[in-house]
Amino acid sequence: MNAPFNVTLRQLRVFIEVSRLRSFSRAGDEIGLTQSAVSRCVRELEGEIGLKLIDRTTREVQLTDVGANLVGTVSRLLAALDEALREVRDLSQQRRGRVIVAACPTVACRLMPRVIASCLQQFPLITLSLRDDVQSDVLRKVKSGEVDFGVVIGPFSSDELHGEPVMTDSFCLVARRDHPLGRKSAVPWEALAGERLVMLDHASGSRPIIDAVMQKHGVEAQVVQELGHSATVFGLVEAGVGVSVLPWLALPLPADSSLVALPIEPRSERTVELVRRRDRSLSPAAESVWSLIASLPRRAEDLG
């Protein structure tokens, strides 16, 4: 078995420049080497190959037949290498890659469209895919590595996951305009007592928080429907089945509907958090999207 050639990239690049410019001195100026350093690189390359590549006289530089044949092959190899290195640099500069993010529905419906649009504008070579799932499935997918990271309702604790709060979100009453509560500018929690409530079910990260706040304020209401998606909640409220308590991120309300969204006082908050595995670093592309979400306004009401 023949021993491999001990040829360096520097030697090959110098050889290509000399062959292109037909001058050792001009090649040195082009790549920032002295003429003697250029001559040494060419001699070392010829010595390693065992063949003469360039004939040099006091008046001109000419490629030998072997040198002329080698130029084409080396040029293609260097071009392919440079392209591969540019792709790696693009990845390291957070400009290219595929990112998969999972988000619970009340976050996905309003927050994530804004994130995807911003990502398209700021990082056009990043392909961002969204998975909208109930909170328990989001956490499961983050743990299993099915997604790069998740956006969930906090606070939560996990030895496997790292969480970072990014914004707070409060709650609103959704009611028909002709409902007695719908004609107010704001609604106290106590006003919900005795109302028929159409609520998100307990798979939602918001439901346990809402239940705890109502219990704190001594609110006893009848939950008549528990649903998985805010769009269905809107439909039942508009049909007159009851009123609902939803996070502001679950809005906007359907266009041309008879519904209104009113703040509930005193303000009670939930936290929106980014979560990722503790034992796995994010790719540069995923890190870019993570930072994009982390830079959003600190209050959901300020999203506009």
Protein Blocks (a to p, Z undefined) as FASTA:
>chain_A
ZZdddddfklmmmmmmmmmnopaklmmmmnopafklmmmmmmmmmmmnopafbdcdfkbc
cddfklmmmmmmmmmmmmmmmmmmmmmmmmmnopaccddddddfklmmmmmmmmmmmmmm
mmmmbccddddddfklmmmmmmnopambdcdddddddfkbccddfbdcdddddddfklmk
lmpmbdcfklmgopacddddfkbmklmmmmmmmmmnopacddfbdcfbfklmmmmmmnop
accdddfklpccdehiabdcddddddddddddddddfkbccdfklmmmmmmmmmpcfbfk
lnZZ
